[in-house]
């Protein structure tokens, strides 16, 4: 889902020549519509993060038998080590 949103965002930026994702809706839509779009994008971002965390926790549970509650911090620790 995140890849689809990023692809659509890139296509929008190329088509409009906009430098920032936030400028396109603000220039072409009413204030209420911009707030609604912002809210929807926040929900989409949370949903993709939730799917990533749950997928990692489930993967650790299936591979190593770790409880799901321990899989999520383990996933976060892997991110910290990678970066």
Backbone as JSON Lines, residues from 0, in Angstrom:
{"i":0,"aa":"X","n":[0.81,-1.19,0.0],"ca":[0.0,0.0,0.0],"c":[0.86,1.25,0.0]}
{"i":1,"aa":"X","n":[1.92,1.25,0.79],"ca":[2.79,2.43,0.83],"c":[3.44,2.66,-0.53]}
{"i":2,"aa":"X","n":[3.8,1.6,-1.23],"ca":[4.42,1.76,-2.54],"c":[3.44,2.37,-3.53]}
{"i":3,"aa":"X","n":[2.17,1.99,-3.45],"ca":[1.16,2.57,-4.34],"c":[1.01,4.06,-4.07]}
{"i":4,"aa":"X","n":[0.95,4.44,-2.81],"ca":[0.81,5.85,-2.45],"c":[2.03,6.65,-2.87]}
{"i":5,"aa":"X","n":[3.22,6.09,-2.69],"ca":[4.43,6.79,-3.1],"c":[4.49,6.94,-4.62]}
{"i":6,"aa":"X","n":[4.05,5.91,-5.35],"ca":[4.04,5.99,-6.81],"c":[3.07,7.06,-7.28]}
{"i":7,"aa":"X","n":[1.88,7.08,-6.69],"ca":[0.9,8.11,-7.07],"c":[1.39,9.5,-6.71]}
{"i":8,"aa":"X","n":[2.06,9.63,-5.58],"ca":[2.61,10.92,-5.18],"c":[3.69,11.37,-6.17]}
{"i":9,"aa":"X","n":[4.54,10.44,-6.59],"ca":[5.58,10.78,-7.57],"c":[4.97,11.2,-8.9]}
{"i":10,"aa":"X","n":[3.96,10.47,-9.35],"ca":[3.3,10.83,-10.61],"c":[2.65,12.2,-10.53]}
{"i":11,"aa":"X","n":[2.03,12.5,-9.38],"ca":[1.42,13.81,-9.19],"c":[2.47,14.91,-9.22]}
{"i":12,"aa":"X","n":[3.61,14.67,-8.57],"ca":[4.67,15.65,-8.57],"c":[5.25,15.89,-9.95]}
{"i":13,"aa":"X","n":[5.4,14.81,-10.73],"ca":[5.93,14.95,-12.09],"c":[4.94,15.68,-12.98]}
{"i":14,"aa":"X","n":[3.66,15.34,-12.85],"ca":[2.64,15.94,-13.72],"c":[2.42,17.42,-13.42]}
{"i":15,"aa":"X","n":[2.5,17.79,-12.15],"ca":[2.22,19.18,-11.78],"c":[3.48,20.02,-11.64]}
{"i":16,"aa":"X","n":[4.63,19.39,-11.5],"ca":[5.87,20.13,-11.29],"c":[6.0,20.68,-9.88]}
{"i":17,"aa":"X","n":[5.18,20.19,-8.97],"ca":[5.21,20.68,-7.58],"c":[6.43,20.12,-6.87]}
{"i":18,"aa":"X","n":[7.04,20.94,-6.02],"ca":[8.22,20.52,-5.27],"c":[7.85,19.81,-3.98]}
{"i":19,"aa":"X","n":[6.71,20.12,-3.41],"ca":[6.31,19.57,-2.12],"c":[4.96,18.91,-2.24]}
{"i":20,"aa":"X","n":[4.79,17.79,-1.54],"ca":[3.51,17.09,-1.57],"c":[2.4,17.94,-0.98]}
{"i":21,"aa":"X","n":[2.72,18.81,-0.05],"ca":[1.7,19.6,0.61],"c":[1.19,20.77,-0.2]}
{"i":22,"aa":"X","n":[1.9,21.18,-1.25],"ca":[1.47,22.36,-1.99],"c":[0.38,22.07,-3.0]}
{"i":23,"aa":"X","n":[0.31,20.86,-3.53],"ca":[-0.66,20.58,-4.58],"c":[-2.09,20.67,-4.06]}
{"i":24,"aa":"X","n":[-2.46,19.99,-2.96],"ca":[-3.84,20.13,-2.5],"c":[-4.17,21.54,-2.04]}
{"i":25,"aa":"X","n":[-3.23,22.21,-1.42],"ca":[-3.49,23.55,-0.9],"c":[-3.76,24.54,-2.02]}
{"i":26,"aa":"X","n":[-3.16,24.33,-3.17],"ca":[-3.34,25.25,-4.28],"c":[-4.6,24.96,-5.08]}
{"i":27,"aa":"X","n":[-5.05,23.71,-5.07],"ca":[-6.14,23.34,-5.97],"c":[-7.43,22.94,-5.27]}
{"i":28,"aa":"X","n":[-7.51,22.99,-3.94],"ca":[-8.71,22.55,-3.24],"c":[-9.07,23.53,-2.13]}
{"i":29,"aa":"X","n":[-10.3,23.4,-1.67],"ca":[-10.78,24.24,-0.57],"c":[-10.16,23.78,0.74]}
{"i":30,"aa":"X","n":[-10.21,24.64,1.76],"ca":[-9.59,24.35,3.05],"c":[-10.13,23.1,3.71]}
{"i":31,"aa":"X","n":[-11.45,22.87,3.66],"ca":[-12.03,21.68,4.26],"c":[-11.55,20.42,3.56]}
{"i":32,"aa":"X","n":[-11.43,20.48,2.26],"ca":[-10.97,19.32,1.5],"c":[-9.52,18.99,1.84]}
{"i":33,"aa":"X","n":[-8.7,19.99,2.01],"ca":[-7.29,19.77,2.36],"c":[-7.18,19.1,3.72]}
{"i":34,"aa":"X","n":[-7.99,19.54,4.68],"ca":[-7.97,18.93,6.02],"c":[-8.43,17.48,5.95]}
{"i":35,"aa":"X","n":[-9.44,17.21,5.15],"ca":[-9.93,15.85,4.99],"c":[-8.86,14.96,4.36]}
{"i":36,"aa":"X","n":[-8.21,15.45,3.31],"ca":[-7.15,14.68,2.66],"c":[-5.99,14.41,3.61]}
{"i":37,"aa":"X","n":[-5.64,15.4,4.41],"ca":[-4.58,15.22,5.4],"c":[-4.95,14.12,6.39]}
{"i":38,"aa":"X","n":[-6.19,14.14,6.87],"ca":[-6.65,13.12,7.81],"c":[-6.62,11.73,7.21]}
{"i":39,"aa":"X","n":[-7.05,11.61,5.96],"ca":[-7.04,10.3,5.29],"c":[-5.61,9.8,5.12]}
{"i":40,"aa":"X","n":[-4.69,10.68,4.76],"ca":[-3.3,10.25,4.58],"c":[-2.66,9.84,5.91]}
{"i":41,"aa":"X","n":[-3.04,10.5,7.0],"ca":[-2.54,10.08,8.32],"c":[-3.03,8.68,8.66]}
{"i":42,"aa":"X","n":[-4.28,8.38,8.36],"ca":[-4.83,7.05,8.61],"c":[-4.13,6.01,7.75]}
{"i":43,"aa":"X","n":[-3.86,6.35,6.5],"ca":[-3.15,5.43,5.6],"c":[-1.74,5.16,6.13]}
{"i":44,"aa":"X","n":[-1.05,6.19,6.6],"ca":[0.3,6.01,7.14],"c":[0.27,5.11,8.37]}
{"i":45,"aa":"X","n":[-0.71,5.31,9.24],"ca":[-0.82,4.46,10.43],"c":[-1.13,3.02,10.06]}
{"i":46,"aa":"X","n":[-1.98,2.82,9.05],"ca":[-2.33,1.47,8.64],"c":[-1.13,0.73,8.06]}
{"i":47,"aa":"X","n":[-0.31,1.41,7.28],"ca":[0.86,0.74,6.72],"c":[1.89,0.43,7.8]}
{"i":48,"aa":"X","n":[2.05,1.32,8.78],"ca":[2.95,1.04,9.89],"c":[2.46,-0.13,10.72]}
{"i":49,"aa":"X","n":[1.15,-0.17,10.97],"ca":[0.58,-1.27,11.75],"c":[0.78,-2.6,11.04]}
{"i":50,"aa":"X","n":[0.58,-2.61,9.72],"ca":[0.78,-3.85,8.97],"c":[2.24,-4.3,9.02]}
{"i":51,"aa":"X","n":[3.16,-3.35,8.97],"ca":[4.58,-3.69,9.05],"c":[4.93,-4.29,10.41]}
{"i":52,"aa":"X","n":[4.47,-3.66,11.48],"ca":[4.77,-4.17,12.82],"c":[4.14,-5.53,13.07]}
{"i":53,"aa":"X","n":[2.87,-5.68,12.7],"ca":[2.21,-6.96,12.92],"c":[2.84,-8.06,12.07]}
{"i":54,"aa":"X","n":[3.21,-7.74,10.85],"ca":[3.87,-8.73,10.0],"c":[5.21,-9.17,10.56]}
{"i":55,"aa":"X","n":[5.97,-8.22,11.09],"ca":[7.27,-8.58,11.68],"c":[7.08,-9.4,12.94]}
{"i":56,"aa":"X","n":[6.13,-9.01,13.79],"ca":[5.89,-9.76,15.03],"c":[5.41,-11.18,14.71]}
{"i":57,"aa":"X","n":[4.54,-11.31,13.72],"ca":[4.06,-12.63,13.34],"c":[5.18,-13.46,12.73]}
{"i":58,"aa":"X","n":[6.04,-12.83,11.94],"ca":[7.18,-13.55,11.37],"c":[8.13,-14.06,12.44]}
{"i":59,"aa":"X","n":[8.43,-13.22,13.43],"ca":[9.29,-13.67,14.54],"c":[8.63,-14.8,15.32]}
{"i":60,"aa":"X","n":[7.31,-14.73,15.46],"ca":[6.59,-15.79,16.18],"c":[6.67,-17.1,15.41]}
{"i":61,"aa":"X","n":[6.46,-17.04,14.11],"ca":[6.48,-18.26,13.3],"c":[7.89,-18.84,13.15]}
{"i":62,"aa":"X","n":[8.89,-17.98,13.02],"ca":[10.25,-18.47,12.81],"c":[10.94,-18.92,14.1]}
{"i":63,"aa":"X","n":[10.78,-18.12,15.15],"ca":[11.55,-18.36,16.37],"c":[10.7,-18.72,17.58]}
{"i":64,"aa":"X","n":[9.37,-18.68,17.45],"ca":[8.5,-18.98,18.56],"c":[8.4,-17.89,19.6]}
{"i":65,"aa":"X","n":[8.82,-16.66,19.25],"ca":[8.72,-15.54,20.19],"c":[7.26,-15.12,20.35]}
{"i":66,"aa":"X","n":[6.86,-14.76,21.57],"ca":[5.5,-14.22,21.73],"c":[5.32,-12.94,20.91]}
{"i":67,"aa":"X","n":[4.09,-12.67,20.51],"ca":[3.83,-11.5,19.67],"c":[4.21,-10.2,20.36]}
{"i":68,"aa":"X","n":[4.07,-10.13,21.68],"ca":[4.43,-8.92,22.42],"c":[5.92,-8.64,22.39]}
{"i":69,"aa":"X","n":[6.75,-9.66,22.22],"ca":[8.19,-9.48,22.17],"c":[8.65,-9.24,20.72]}
{"i":70,"aa":"X","n":[7.88,-9.7,19.76],"ca":[8.25,-9.55,18.35],"c":[8.31,-8.11,17.89]}
{"i":71,"aa":"X","n":[7.41,-7.27,18.42],"ca":[7.39,-5.88,17.99],"c":[8.61,-5.11,18.47]}
{"i":72,"aa":"X","n":[8.98,-5.2,19.76],"ca":[10.22,-4.5,20.16],"c":[11.46,-5.06,19.47]}
{"i":73,"aa":"X","n":[11.45,-6.36,19.18],"ca":[12.57,-6.95,18.46],"c":[12.69,-6.36,17.06]}
{"i":74,"aa":"X","n":[11.56,-6.14,16.42],"ca":[11.53,-5.53,15.1],"c":[12.05,-4.09,15.17]}
{"i":75,"aa":"X","n":[11.65,-3.34,16.19],"ca":[12.12,-1.96,16.35],"c":[13.63,-1.94,16.62]}
{"i":76,"aa":"X","n":[14.11,-2.88,17.41],"ca":[15.55,-2.97,17.67],"c":[16.33,-3.25,16.4]}
{"i":77,"aa":"X","n":[15.79,-4.06,15.52],"ca":[16.44,-4.33,14.24],"c":[16.54,-3.07,13.39]}
{"i":78,"aa":"X","n":[15.51,-2.24,13.44],"ca":[15.56,-0.96,12.72],"c":[16.66,-0.07,13.28]}
{"i":79,"aa":"X","n":[16.76,-0.02,14.59],"ca":[17.77,0.83,15.2],"c":[19.18,0.35,14.87]}
{"i":80,"aa":"X","n":[19.37,-0.97,14.82],"ca":[20.68,-1.49,14.46],"c":[21.01,-1.26,13.0]}
{"i":81,"aa":"X","n":[20.0,-1.31,12.14],"ca":[20.23,-1.14,10.7],"c":[20.59,0.31,10.37]}
{"i":82,"aa":"X","n":[20.03,1.23,11.12],"ca":[20.27,2.64,10.8],"c":[21.27,3.23,11.76]}
